Amino acid sequence: MISKQPQVSDGQCRLHNVQFYNLLPRAIVCSAVSSCHTKLAIARDDGTIEIWNLSQAPFMEKTVPGGDGVSIEGLAWAGSGRLFSVSLAGTLLEWDLTPGEKPRVKQTMLVTGSAAWCIDVSRDERLLAVGTEGGYINVYRIENEELAYERILDKQEGRIMCCRFDWTGDFLVTGSADAVRVWDVRKGHAVHKMTTGRVDSKHETTVWAVHVLKDFTVVSVDSRGRMMFFDGHLGTVLETLLVSKADLLALALDADENFLYVTGVEPIVRVYQRLTRQAGTPTSYIRLTARRMHTHDIKTLATFGRNNLVSGGLDGTLVVSSAPPLRVDKFLPLLPSPAAIVATESRTVLLRYVNYLEVWTLARQAGEPSGAGGNKMLQIRSKNDEHILCAAISPNGRWIVYSTESTVRLLRYDHNPTDPAKSRLQRMRNTPEQFGVSCRVDFMHDSNGFFLYASNGTINFFACSTGDEFFDHKQSIEGSRWLSEVIHLSAVSLCGSYLVCADVASAIVVFERSANVVSQGKWKRSISLPRYRLPPTALAIQPGRTRLAVAFADHKLFLYDFDQFQFVFSTYLRLAGPDCGSPNHPIAAIVFDPRNESALVLQNESHILTVRFGEAAGDDSSSTADTAVGAKRRKVPAKDTAAGEGSQSKYTLKAVRKGARLVSIAWLGQDELVAIEANALSMVEHLPPAFRKKAFGKA
């Protein structure tokens, strides 16, 4: 549905509240944190792998699209850049995350024992182990940039559900049906087999997760809802705790082994704290507290930093929590930005899903002939249901571009408003060879051209015209000369003379279109902005001005005039949720208010915020002149606190509105703002029933 506010006074705007974005939940299957604790990899049930940056406010940095029948059952990092995964297809994959290239498979190895269920890398990062359906443990040696086969350990009965190296890397602990085993990796034999017991003699107990402490105490969780402690040296049971009445699926420990986290089908994360004992006595934990942060089964847990916990499960929500004090930040299972694009002239919105696109209408302006908003005009499904990498619609609504991993298509749409049945959708054929697979696309504001961003850094500019169906390649820009990573942010100026691109390596480049007749309007690099120590999360060009607004992962925000080569405004936003933003979520979008050149509209989590700076801030402004305080709080080097001579730092930050599941914002016309939200019902109605237990004798 779309709601539209009536005409309002100066300084306010009408709001289009789009709530028909029916995203489906995509469950999180497994996760892994890199050894440097700055990268998080998560796998979803559709085979998609997401790489998150944890350096400050977490944000999605890269994605590896999945596909029909693709499954990822385990993830593991070697160092900070080598990522491995295993699947039910019985393959071990290493992913190439080389800067400047999109993530791709670097090497593939078939494992012995059919489907692979688990993977782990030793702490010294010299060995990698994979457990399989057939009961085989495949061990590989990690040498330089290669992965070499080492050996296969003795075959065991039943499949291996989990595995974990000890701190030395000489022993491996595995969990399977009714047993936890300790293996000598060098000899290839099991030295201990510890049985778990059964609740019912006819139903086996499945060990879902294991962990090994520094003193070789083995911790396991199983399908009985019990957590068990074993002595890894002697192979004896130390303690058994009844934690839940349902399966326990995940287990995690902090770096100091002071806190133990356990969860499963019952969506509660239970926290246990280590008791202080004398040297030589077994490690023991006591229940401390419980956190209810999910609605359905929690399948994976991981820790990073100081008492930070990452959890994910069937509801698809990525939760980052820590205590004390208790802090819970939820990241919804949204698609990589931009997932929704507003066509300003045609007053339509393009919504991107995993394997199809939808085009919907928005309500008409006041004073125009009434038109019903919220009508679906188009639904375009990708060929062979491939995952869509990027998509865009021209401002006039006539052109639609989308790309998958194998194809890219340009569609022309002729809409007949009086008789929608006579509307025509036509695919443009005979495309030039430069029209290739891309990771991002941007249209010019006059709808007469668009940019395709290839994964190798090349930016291809195409011209198109609706009148004579003209479509031609005009120029290829070698962006890799200045951008070392894949372009993940971009913006085109309203005048069509400037293009700004940014990557996750903090490179921000401004390209300018020459007005010289001899050069035929070719694009060339104009300026590269100074690199900041953190990657940008949002950027925008001010309409009618040569000003660029950029927000970074630590909430640093600046406005830079790339024609005058100077900073206009710079500050660290002091977000103090829940009333005025979330300090642990990045700035996801920036929109300029065309009525006030000193005002910005920001998207932070589900908050819509306004920032007024300079003279427009007024006397009640929050001053960041004391940037040393902000730098101390964020551990920012002194050289990063200064934005440049002449820049202003006073601002007023106000919360305009908070939505439930805000996806994106966009400005429409002179006094209209579009807020696109994910439909709350669609994200829960397709989930299976949540775990329920009787309380006080009632269901």
C-alpha positions as CSV (number, residue, x, y, z in Angstrom):
1,M,0.0,0.0,0.0
2,I,1.0,3.6,-0.4
3,S,0.0,6.4,2.0
4,K,0.4,10.0,1.0
5,Q,0.3,13.0,3.3
6,P,-1.6,16.1,2.3
7,Q,0.1,19.4,1.5
8,V,2.2,20.6,4.4
9,S,4.0,23.7,5.5
10,D,7.4,24.8,4.5
11,G,10.3,22.6,5.8
12,Q,8.2,19.5,5.6
13,C,7.4,17.1,2.8
14,R,4.8,14.6,1.7
15,L,5.8,11.0,2.3
16,H,5.2,7.9,0.1
17,N,5.2,4.9,2.3
18,V,5.8,1.9,0.1
19,Q,5.0,-1.3,1.9
20,F,4.4,-3.8,-0.9
21,Y,8.1,-5.0,-1.2
22,N,7.3,-8.6,-0.4
23,L,10.8,-10.0,0.4
24,L,11.0,-13.6,1.5
25,P,13.1,-14.7,4.5
26,R,16.4,-16.3,3.5
27,A,17.7,-18.5,6.4
28,I,21.3,-18.2,7.6
29,V,22.9,-21.7,7.6
30,C,26.5,-21.1,8.8
31,S,29.0,-18.3,9.5
32,A,32.7,-17.7,10.1
33,V,34.7,-14.8,11.4
34,S,38.2,-14.1,10.1
35,S,41.2,-14.3,12.4
36,C,41.7,-10.6,12.3
37,H,38.0,-10.2,13.3
38,T,37.2,-7.6,10.6
39,K,35.4,-9.9,8.1
40,L,32.3,-12.1,8.6
41,A,31.1,-14.6,6.1
42,I,27.6,-16.0,6.2
43,A,25.9,-18.5,4.0
44,R,22.1,-18.5,3.3
45,D,19.9,-21.3,2.3
46,D,19.8,-20.3,-1.4
47,G,23.6,-20.7,-1.6
48,T,24.4,-17.0,-1.3
49,I,27.6,-16.1,0.6
50,E,27.7,-12.6,2.1
51,I,30.9,-10.9,3.2
52,W,30.4,-8.3,6.0
53,N,32.8,-5.7,7.2
54,L,33.0,-5.6,11.0
55,S,35.6,-2.9,11.4
56,Q,33.1,-0.4,12.7
57,A,29.3,-0.4,12.1
58,P,28.8,-3.8,10.3
59,F,27.7,-3.6,6.6
60,M,27.6,-6.0,3.7
61,E,30.7,-5.6,1.6
62,K,30.5,-8.3,-1.1
63,T,28.1,-11.1,-2.1
64,V,28.6,-14.4,-3.9
65,P,25.2,-15.2,-5.6
66,G,23.9,-18.7,-5.1
67,G,21.5,-20.6,-7.3
68,D,18.9,-23.4,-7.5
69,G,20.1,-26.5,-5.7
70,V,23.2,-24.8,-4.3
71,S,23.9,-25.5,-0.6
72,I,26.6,-24.2,1.7
73,E,27.0,-26.3,4.9
74,G,30.2,-24.9,6.3
75,L,32.5,-21.9,6.1
76,A,36.1,-21.3,7.3
77,W,38.7,-18.6,7.0
78,A,42.4,-19.0,6.6
79,G,44.0,-15.7,7.5
80,S,42.0,-12.6,6.6
81,G,41.4,-13.2,2.9
82,R,41.2,-17.0,2.1
83,L,37.6,-18.3,2.5
84,F,36.7,-22.0,2.1
85,S,33.3,-23.6,1.9
86,V,31.8,-27.1,1.7
87,S,28.5,-28.3,0.3
88,L,26.2,-31.2,0.0
89,A,27.5,-31.7,-3.5
90,G,30.7,-33.1,-1.9
91,T,33.0,-30.3,-3.0
92,L,35.5,-28.1,-1.1
93,L,35.7,-24.7,-2.6
94,E,38.2,-21.9,-2.1
95,W,36.9,-18.4,-3.0
96,D,39.1,-15.8,-4.6
97,L,38.5,-12.5,-2.7
98,T,41.3,-10.7,-4.5
99,P,40.8,-6.9,-4.4
100,G,39.6,-5.6,-7.7
101,E,37.8,-8.7,-8.7
102,K,34.3,-10.0,-7.9
103,P,34.4,-13.1,-5.6
104,R,34.8,-16.3,-7.7
105,V,35.9,-19.9,-7.2
106,K,39.6,-20.2,-7.0
107,Q,39.9,-23.9,-6.8
108,T,37.5,-26.9,-6.4
109,M,38.3,-30.2,-4.8
110,L,36.1,-33.3,-4.5
111,V,36.1,-34.9,-1.1
112,T,35.9,-38.5,-0.2
113,G,32.6,-39.6,1.4
114,S,29.9,-37.9,-0.6
115,A,28.2,-34.8,0.9
116,A,30.4,-32.6,3.1
117,W,28.8,-31.4,6.4
118,C,31.5,-29.5,8.3
119,I,34.9,-27.8,7.9
120,D,37.5,-26.4,10.2
121,V,41.0,-24.8,9.9
122,S,43.6,-25.2,12.6
123,R,44.7,-22.2,14.6
124,D,48.1,-22.1,13.0
125,E,46.3,-22.2,9.6
126,R,48.4,-25.1,8.3
127,L,45.7,-27.8,8.2
128,L,42.1,-28.0,7.0
129,A,39.6,-30.8,7.8
130,V,36.3,-31.7,6.2
131,G,33.8,-34.2,7.6
132,T,31.5,-36.1,5.2
133,E,28.4,-38.1,5.0
134,G,30.3,-41.4,4.5
135,G,32.2,-41.0,7.8
136,Y,35.5,-39.9,6.2
137,I,37.6,-37.0,7.5
138,N,39.6,-35.4,4.7
139,V,42.7,-33.5,5.8
140,Y,44.4,-30.9,3.6
141,R,47.5,-28.8,4.0
142,I,47.4,-25.1,3.4
143,E,50.7,-24.0,1.9
144,N,51.2,-20.5,0.6
145,E,48.4,-20.0,-2.0
146,E,47.8,-23.7,-2.6
147,L,45.7,-26.4,-0.9
148,A,47.3,-29.8,-1.0
149,Y,45.8,-33.2,-0.1
150,E,47.3,-34.5,3.1
151,R,45.5,-37.7,4.2
152,I,42.1,-39.4,5.0
153,L,41.6,-40.5,8.6
154,D,40.1,-43.9,9.5
155,K,36.5,-44.3,8.4
156,Q,33.9,-44.2,11.1
157,E,30.3,-45.3,11.2
158,G,27.8,-42.7,10.3
159,R,28.2,-39.2,9.0
160,I,30.3,-36.5,10.7
161,M,28.2,-33.5,11.6
162,C,30.9,-31.2,13.1
163,C,34.6,-31.0,13.6
164,R,37.1,-28.8,15.5
165,F,40.9,-28.8,15.8
166,D,42.5,-28.4,19.2
167,W,44.8,-25.5,20.0
168,T,47.9,-27.4,18.8
169,G,46.5,-28.6,15.6
170,D,47.7,-32.2,16.3
171,F,44.2,-33.5,17.3
172,L,40.8,-33.2,15.8
173,V,37.5,-33.6,17.6
174,T,34.4,-34.7,15.7
175,G,30.7,-35.2,16.5
176,S,28.5,-37.8,15.0
177,A,25.6,-40.1,16.0
178,D,25.8,-41.0,19.7
179,A,29.6,-40.2,19.9
180,V,32.3,-37.6,20.2
181,R,35.7,-38.8,18.9
182,V,39.2,-37.4,19.4
183,W,41.5,-38.1,16.4
184,D,45.3,-38.1,16.2
185,V,45.8,-36.2,12.9
186,R,49.4,-37.3,12.4
187,K,48.6,-41.0,12.8
188,G,45.1,-41.0,11.3
189,H,43.4,-43.0,14.1
190,A,40.8,-42.2,16.8
191,V,42.4,-42.2,20.2
192,H,39.1,-41.7,22.2
193,K,35.4,-42.4,21.6
194,M,33.1,-40.8,24.1
195,T,29.4,-41.8,24.0
196,T,26.6,-39.4,24.7
197,G,23.8,-41.7,25.6
198,R,20.2,-41.6,24.4
199,V,16.9,-40.4,25.7
200,D,15.1,-43.2,23.8
201,S,17.0,-46.4,22.9
202,K,15.3,-46.3,19.4
203,H,16.4,-42.8,18.5
204,E,20.1,-41.9,18.1
205,T,21.6,-38.7,19.6
206,T,23.1,-36.4,17.0
207,V,26.0,-34.2,18.1
208,W,25.5,-30.9,16.3
209,A,28.5,-28.9,17.4
210,V,31.8,-29.3,19.3
211,H,34.4,-27.0,20.7
212,V,37.9,-27.5,22.2
213,L,39.3,-25.4,25.1
214,K,42.9,-24.6,25.6
215,D,43.2,-27.2,28.4
216,F,41.8,-29.8,26.0
217,T,38.4,-29.9,27.5
218,V,35.9,-30.9,24.9
219,V,32.4,-29.3,24.8
220,S,29.6,-30.7,22.8
221,V,25.9,-30.0,22.2
222,D,23.4,-32.5,20.9
223,S,19.8,-33.3,19.8
224,R,18.8,-34.1,23.4
225,G,19.2,-30.5,24.4
226,R,22.2,-31.4,26.5
227,M,25.7,-29.8,26.7
228,M,28.5,-32.2,27.7
229,F,32.1,-31.6,28.9
230,F,34.8,-34.2,28.2
231,D,38.4,-34.6,29.2
232,G,40.2,-34.8,25.9
233,H,43.3,-36.4,27.4
234,L,41.5,-39.2,29.1
235,G,38.3,-39.5,27.0
236,T,36.0,-39.3,30.1
237,V,32.8,-37.4,30.8
238,L,33.3,-34.4,33.2
239,E,29.8,-32.9,33.3
240,T,26.4,-33.0,31.6
241,L,24.0,-30.0,31.6
242,L,20.4,-30.1,30.5
243,V,20.1,-26.8,28.6
244,S,16.9,-27.1,26.5
245,K,14.1,-29.5,25.7
246,A,14.9,-29.2,22.0
247,D,18.0,-29.7,19.8
248,L,21.0,-27.6,20.5
249,L,22.5,-26.6,17.2
250,A,25.3,-24.1,17.8
251,L,28.1,-23.4,20.2
252,A,30.6,-20.6,20.6
253,L,33.3,-19.3,22.9
254,D,34.9,-15.9,23.3
255,A,38.6,-15.4,22.8
256,D,39.4,-15.7,26.5
257,E,37.1,-18.6,27.1
258,N,35.3,-16.8,29.9
259,F,31.9,-17.0,28.2
260,L,30.2,-19.9,26.5
261,Y,27.2,-19.4,24.2
262,V,24.8,-22.2,23.3
263,T,21.5,-22.2,21.3
264,G,19.4,-24.2,18.9
265,V,15.8,-24.9,18.0
266,E,14.6,-23.0,21.0
267,P,15.5,-19.5,19.8
268,I,17.2,-18.4,23.0
269,V,21.0,-17.8,23.3
270,R,22.1,-19.0,26.8
271,V,25.3,-17.6,28.2
272,Y,27.5,-19.5,30.6
273,Q,30.4,-18.0,32.5
274,R,33.5,-19.9,33.5
275,L,34.1,-20.5,37.2
276,T,37.4,-19.6,38.7
277,R,39.1,-22.8,39.8
278,Q,42.6,-23.8,41.0
279,A,45.2,-24.9,38.5
280,G,44.8,-28.5,37.5
281,T,41.1,-28.7,38.1
282,P,38.6,-29.2,35.2
283,T,37.1,-26.2,33.6
284,S,33.5,-25.6,34.7
285,Y,30.8,-23.2,33.6
286,I,27.7,-21.8,35.3
287,R,24.6,-20.4,33.6
288,L,24.7,-16.6,33.6
289,T,21.8,-15.2,31.5
290,A,19.7,-15.8,28.4
291,R,19.1,-13.6,25.3
292,R,15.9,-13.9,23.2
293,M,16.8,-12.2,19.9
294,H,15.4,-14.5,17.2
295,T,11.9,-15.9,16.4
296,H,12.9,-19.2,15.0
297,D,15.7,-21.8,15.1
298,I,19.2,-20.4,15.5
299,K,21.7,-22.3,13.4
300,T,25.0,-20.6,13.8
301,L,27.0,-18.6,16.4
302,A,30.3,-16.8,16.1
303,T,32.3,-14.4,18.3
304,F,34.6,-11.5,17.5
305,G,36.2,-8.6,19.3
306,R,35.4,-8.1,23.0
307,N,32.2,-10.1,23.9
308,N,30.6,-9.5,20.5
309,L,28.4,-12.4,19.4
310,V,27.0,-13.0,15.9
311,S,23.9,-15.2,15.5
312,G,21.7,-16.3,12.6
313,G,19.0,-18.8,11.8
314,L,15.8,-19.6,10.0
315,D,14.3,-16.1,10.3
316,G,17.3,-14.8,8.2
317,T,18.1,-11.9,10.5
318,L,21.7,-11.4,11.4
319,V,22.0,-10.3,15.0
320,V,25.1,-8.7,16.6
321,S,24.9,-8.6,20.4
322,S,27.2,-7.9,23.3
323,A,27.1,-7.6,27.1
324,P,27.6,-5.9,29.4
325,P,25.8,-3.6,28.8
326,L,23.4,-5.6,26.7
327,R,23.3,-4.4,23.1
328,V,21.4,-6.0,20.3
329,D,21.6,-4.9,16.7
330,K,19.5,-6.7,14.0
331,F,20.3,-6.7,10.3
332,L,17.4,-7.8,8.2
333,P,17.8,-10.3,5.3
334,L,17.7,-7.6,2.6
335,L,19.3,-7.7,-0.8
336,P,22.5,-5.7,-1.5
337,S,21.8,-2.1,-2.2
338,P,20.3,-0.7,-4.4
339,A,17.4,-3.1,-4.0
340,A,14.8,-0.5,-4.9
341,I,15.0,2.3,-7.5
342,V,12.6,5.2,-8.0
343,A,11.9,6.4,-11.5
344,T,11.2,10.1,-10.9
345,E,9.6,11.1,-14.2
346,S,7.3,8.1,-14.6
347,R,6.6,8.0,-10.8
348,T,7.3,4.3,-10.7
349,V,9.5,2.1,-8.5
350,L,11.6,-0.9,-9.5
351,L,11.8,-3.6,-6.8
352,R,14.6,-6.3,-7.1
353,Y,14.1,-9.8,-5.7
354,V,16.4,-12.8,-5.9
355,N,15.4,-13.9,-9.4
356,Y,12.8,-11.5,-10.6
357,L,11.9,-7.8,-10.8
358,E,8.7,-5.9,-10.2
359,V,7.7,-2.4,-11.4
360,W,5.0,-0.6,-9.3
361,T,3.3,2.8,-9.7
362,L,3.3,5.6,-7.1
363,A,0.5,8.0,-6.3
364,R,0.1,11.1,-8.4
365,Q,1.0,14.6,-7.3
366,A,-1.5,17.0,-5.8
367,G,-3.5,18.8,-8.5
368,E,-2.9,16.2,-11.2
369,P,-5.6,13.7,-12.4
370,S,-6.1,11.1,-9.7
371,G,-4.2,7.9,-10.3
372,A,-4.3,4.9,-8.2
373,G,-0.9,4.2,-6.6
374,G,0.4,0.8,-5.7
375,N,-0.4,-1.0,-8.9
376,K,2.0,-3.6,-10.3
377,M,2.8,-2.9,-13.9
378,L,5.5,-5.5,-14.6
379,Q,7.1,-8.7,-13.3
380,I,10.3,-9.8,-15.1
381,R,11.8,-13.1,-14.2
382,S,15.5,-13.9,-15.0
383,K,16.4,-16.5,-17.4
384,N,16.7,-20.0,-15.8
385,D,15.9,-18.2,-12.5
386,E,19.4,-17.1,-12.1
387,H,20.2,-14.7,-9.2
388,I,20.1,-11.1,-10.3
389,L,23.3,-9.2,-9.5
390,C,22.0,-5.6,-10.3
391,A,19.1,-3.8,-11.9
392,A,18.0,-0.3,-12.7
393,I,15.1,1.6,-14.4
394,S,15.5,4.9,-16.3
395,P,13.8,8.0,-14.8
396,N,11.2,8.0,-17.6
397,G,10.4,4.4,-17.0
398,R,11.1,3.3,-20.6
399,W,14.4,1.4,-20.1
400,I,15.1,-1.5,-17.7
401,V,18.6,-3.1,-17.3
402,Y,19.4,-6.2,-15.2
403,S,22.4,-8.5,-15.0
404,T,22.9,-12.1,-13.8
405,E,26.2,-14.0,-13.6
406,S,25.8,-15.1,-17.2
407,T,23.5,-12.6,-19.0
408,V,22.7,-8.9,-19.1
409,R,19.6,-7.6,-20.7
410,L,18.2,-4.2,-21.8
411,L,14.4,-4.0,-22.0
412,R,12.2,-1.2,-23.5
413,Y,8.8,-0.8,-21.9
414,D,6.0,1.2,-23.7
415,H,3.3,1.7,-21.1
416,N,-0.2,2.5,-22.2
417,P,-1.9,4.1,-19.2
418,T,-5.4,4.0,-20.7
419,D,-5.2,0.4,-21.7
420,P,-2.5,-1.4,-19.7
421,A,-3.2,-4.6,-21.7
422,K,-1.7,-2.9,-24.7
423,S,1.6,-2.1,-23.0
424,R,4.6,-3.7,-24.6
425,L,7.8,-5.0,-23.2
426,Q,10.6,-5.6,-25.8
427,R,14.1,-6.9,-25.4
428,M,16.8,-5.0,-27.2
429,R,18.9,-7.4,-29.3
430,N,22.1,-7.0,-31.4
431,T,23.9,-5.5,-28.4
432,P,27.6,-4.4,-28.7
433,E,30.3,-6.7,-27.2
434,Q,30.9,-4.2,-24.4
435,F,27.3,-4.9,-23.1
436,G,28.4,-7.6,-20.6
437,V,27.8,-8.9,-17.2
438,S,28.0,-6.2,-14.6
439,C,27.8,-5.7,-10.8
440,R,26.1,-2.3,-10.9
441,V,24.2,0.0,-13.2
442,D,23.3,3.7,-13.2
443,F,21.0,5.7,-15.6
444,M,21.6,9.3,-16.6
445,H,18.9,11.6,-15.2
446,D,17.7,12.4,-18.8
447,S,17.3,8.7,-19.5
448,N,19.5,9.0,-22.6
449,G,22.4,6.9,-21.3
450,F,23.5,4.5,-18.6
451,F,26.7,3.1,-17.1
452,L,27.5,-0.6,-16.6
453,Y,30.2,-1.4,-14.0
454,A,32.1,-4.6,-14.7
455,S,33.7,-6.6,-11.9
456,N,37.2,-5.9,-13.3
457,G,36.8,-2.1,-12.8
458,T,35.8,-1.2,-16.3
459,I,33.0,1.3,-16.6
460,N,31.1,1.2,-19.9
461,F,28.9,4.1,-21.0
462,F,26.0,3.5,-23.4
463,A,23.7,6.0,-25.1
464,C,20.1,5.1,-25.7
465,S,17.1,6.9,-27.2
466,T,13.4,5.8,-27.0
467,G,12.3,7.6,-30.2
468,D,14.3,5.5,-32.7
469,E,15.3,2.7,-30.4
470,F,18.9,3.9,-30.6
471,F,21.4,2.0,-28.5
472,D,25.1,2.2,-28.8
473,H,28.4,1.9,-26.8
474,K,30.1,5.3,-26.4
475,Q,33.1,4.8,-24.1
476,S,35.0,2.4,-21.8
477,I,36.5,3.9,-18.7
478,E,39.4,1.9,-17.1
479,G,38.3,2.6,-13.5
480,S,40.8,0.0,-12.2
481,R,43.6,2.6,-12.6
482,W,42.2,4.5,-9.6
483,L,39.9,2.0,-8.0
484,S,41.6,-1.1,-6.5
485,E,38.3,-2.9,-5.5
486,V,35.0,-3.6,-7.1
487,I,32.8,-0.5,-7.3
488,H,30.1,-0.7,-4.7
489,L,28.8,2.9,-4.6
490,S,28.2,5.3,-7.5
491,A,26.2,8.4,-8.3
492,V,25.5,10.5,-11.4
493,S,24.9,14.3,-11.2
494,L,21.6,15.8,-12.2
495,C,23.3,17.8,-14.9
496,G,24.8,14.6,-16.4
497,S,28.4,16.0,-16.3
498,Y,29.8,14.2,-13.3
499,L,30.1,10.6,-12.2
500,V,31.3,9.5,-8.8
501,C,32.5,6.0,-7.9
502,A,33.7,4.5,-4.7
503,D,35.0,1.1,-3.6
504,V,35.5,-0.7,-0.2
505,A,39.2,0.3,-0.2
506,S,38.0,3.9,0.4
507,A,38.9,5.1,-3.0
508,I,36.5,7.8,-4.3
509,V,36.9,9.1,-7.8
510,V,35.1,11.9,-9.7
511,F,34.8,11.6,-13.5
512,E,33.8,14.6,-15.6
513,R,32.2,14.7,-19.0
514,S,34.0,17.0,-21.4
515,A,31.9,19.7,-23.1
516,N,34.5,20.0,-25.9
517,V,33.1,19.2,-29.3
518,V,36.5,17.7,-30.3
519,S,36.4,15.2,-27.5
520,Q,32.8,14.3,-28.3
521,G,31.7,14.4,-24.6
522,K,34.2,11.8,-23.4
523,W,34.4,11.0,-19.7
524,K,37.7,11.5,-18.0
525,R,38.9,11.4,-14.4
526,S,38.6,14.8,-12.7
527,I,39.8,14.2,-9.1
528,S,40.4,11.5,-6.6
529,L,39.4,12.4,-3.0
530,P,41.8,11.7,-0.1
531,R,41.4,8.2,1.2
532,Y,39.9,7.7,4.6
533,R,40.9,4.8,6.8
534,L,37.4,3.2,6.6
535,P,35.2,2.3,3.6
536,P,32.3,4.6,2.6
537,T,28.8,3.3,3.1
538,A,26.7,6.0,1.2
539,L,27.3,8.9,-1.1
540,A,25.2,11.4,-3.2
541,I,25.8,14.4,-5.4
542,Q,23.9,17.6,-4.6
543,P,21.6,18.6,-7.4
544,G,22.7,21.8,-9.2
545,R,26.0,21.9,-7.3
546,T,29.4,20.3,-7.5
547,R,29.2,19.0,-4.0
548,L,29.6,15.4,-2.9
549,A,28.3,14.0,0.4
550,V,29.9,10.8,1.7
551,A,29.3,8.8,4.9
552,F,31.7,6.2,6.3
553,A,31.4,3.1,8.5
554,D,32.2,5.1,11.7
555,H,29.5,7.7,10.9
556,K,31.9,10.3,9.6
557,L,30.0,12.5,7.2
558,F,31.5,15.2,5.0
559,L,30.4,17.4,2.1
560,Y,33.2,18.1,-0.4
561,D,33.1,20.6,-3.3
562,F,35.1,18.9,-6.1
563,D,35.0,22.0,-8.2
564,Q,36.5,24.2,-5.5
565,F,38.6,21.4,-4.1
566,Q,37.6,22.0,-0.5
567,F,35.5,20.6,2.3
568,V,32.3,22.4,3.0
569,F,31.1,20.4,6.0
570,S,32.6,17.6,8.1
571,T,31.6,15.9,11.3
572,Y,31.2,12.7,13.2
573,L,27.5,12.1,13.6
574,R,26.5,11.3,17.2
575,L,23.8,8.8,16.8
576,A,22.0,8.1,20.1
577,G,19.3,5.5,19.5
578,P,16.6,4.6,19.7
579,D,15.2,8.2,19.4
580,C,17.9,9.5,17.0
581,G,19.4,6.8,15.0
582,S,21.4,3.6,15.8
583,P,25.1,4.0,16.5
584,N,25.8,0.4,15.5
585,H,24.3,0.7,12.0
586,P,25.9,2.5,9.1
587,I,24.4,5.4,7.1
588,A,22.9,3.4,4.3
589,A,21.6,6.3,2.1
590,I,22.0,10.0,1.6
591,V,19.4,12.3,-0.1
592,F,19.7,16.0,-0.6
593,D,16.7,18.3,0.1
594,P,16.4,20.4,-3.1
595,R,14.7,23.2,-1.1
596,N,17.6,23.7,1.3
597,E,21.2,23.4,0.2
598,S,22.3,23.0,3.8
599,A,20.0,20.0,4.6
600,L,20.5,16.3,4.2
601,V,18.2,13.3,4.7
602,L,19.9,10.1,5.9
603,Q,18.8,6.5,6.3
604,N,20.2,4.8,9.4
605,E,18.8,1.3,10.0
606,S,15.1,2.0,9.9
607,H,15.5,5.6,10.9
608,I,15.0,8.6,8.6
609,L,17.2,11.5,9.9
610,T,17.7,15.1,8.8
611,V,21.0,16.9,9.2
612,R,21.1,20.7,8.9
613,F,24.6,22.2,8.9
614,G,26.2,25.6,8.8
615,E,23.9,28.6,9.3
616,A,20.9,26.4,8.8
617,A,21.8,24.5,12.0
618,G,20.6,27.3,14.2
619,D,21.5,28.0,17.8
620,D,20.4,24.6,19.1
621,S,22.9,22.8,16.9
622,S,25.1,19.9,18.1
623,S,28.7,21.1,17.6
624,T,31.5,18.7,16.7
625,A,34.1,21.3,17.2
626,D,35.3,19.1,20.1
627,T,36.3,16.4,17.6
628,A,38.9,15.2,20.0
629,V,36.1,13.8,22.1
630,G,34.6,12.0,19.2
631,A,38.0,10.8,18.1
632,K,38.7,9.4,21.6
633,R,35.4,7.6,21.6
634,R,36.0,5.9,18.2
635,K,39.8,5.6,18.6
636,V,40.2,7.9,15.5
637,P,43.8,9.1,14.8
638,A,44.2,12.8,15.2
639,K,44.9,13.3,11.5
640,D,41.5,11.8,10.7
641,T,39.6,14.3,12.8
642,A,40.3,17.3,10.6
643,A,38.4,17.6,7.4
644,G,40.3,20.5,5.9
645,E,40.6,24.2,6.3
646,G,37.4,26.2,6.1
647,S,35.0,23.2,6.7
648,Q,32.1,23.7,9.1
649,S,31.3,21.2,11.8
650,K,28.1,22.5,13.4
651,Y,25.0,20.6,12.7
652,T,21.5,19.7,14.0
653,L,20.4,16.1,13.8
654,K,16.8,15.1,14.1
655,A,14.8,11.9,13.7
656,V,12.0,12.3,11.2
657,R,10.5,8.9,11.2
658,K,11.3,5.3,12.1
659,G,9.9,2.5,9.9
660,A,9.7,-1.2,10.8
661,R,11.9,-2.6,7.9
662,L,13.2,0.4,5.9
663,V,15.0,-0.6,2.7
664,S,15.8,2.7,1.0
665,I,14.7,6.3,0.6
666,A,14.6,8.6,-2.5
667,W,13.5,12.2,-3.2
668,L,10.7,12.7,-5.7
669,G,9.9,16.1,-7.2
670,Q,10.3,19.1,-4.9
671,D,8.5,18.2,-1.7
672,E,8.0,14.4,-1.8
673,L,10.0,11.7,-0.2
674,V,9.7,8.0,-0.9
675,A,10.4,5.5,1.9
676,I,10.4,1.8,0.8
677,E,9.9,-0.8,3.5
678,A,9.9,-4.6,3.4
679,N,6.5,-6.1,4.0
680,A,6.6,-7.4,7.6
681,L,4.1,-10.1,6.9
682,S,5.9,-11.6,3.9
683,M,9.1,-12.0,5.9
684,V,7.4,-14.2,8.5
685,E,4.4,-16.0,6.8
686,H,6.6,-18.4,4.9
687,L,8.6,-19.5,8.0
688,P,7.8,-22.8,9.6
689,P,6.1,-22.8,13.0
690,A,8.4,-21.6,15.8
691,F,9.4,-23.8,18.7
692,R,6.7,-24.0,21.4
693,K,6.7,-25.5,24.8
694,K,4.1,-25.9,27.5
695,A,4.1,-23.5,30.3
696,F,2.1,-24.2,33.6
697,G,0.4,-27.2,31.9
698,K,-0.9,-25.2,29.0
699,A,0.3,-25.1,25.4
